[in-house]
Amino acid sequence: PTYEAISYTWGDATKVRIITIGGKKVEITANAFQVISRRASYWEPKLIWIDSVCINQKDLEERSRQVQLMRELYRNASRVI
């Protein structure tokens, strides 16, 4: 599927927001929340890939594997913001 990849700075990890994805609450940084809020649209639904949401940051093994794939994720995105 077509998706946009978001590149951003994490910012202050102590400033967090809670979002709901698929009925589950997810904690993200305030910077990630701002970026997602700007790209989200009720009128034009789109898939967005953002590391802090799509990679389980608490699982060090998964995070390590996924970081190795990030170059490919950005390259295959329809747009990188």
Summary of the structure (lengths in Angstrom):
residues: 81
radius of gyration: 12.7
end to end distance: 17.4
largest distance: 37.0
contacts: 180
relative contact order: 0.26
helix: 38%
strand: 22%
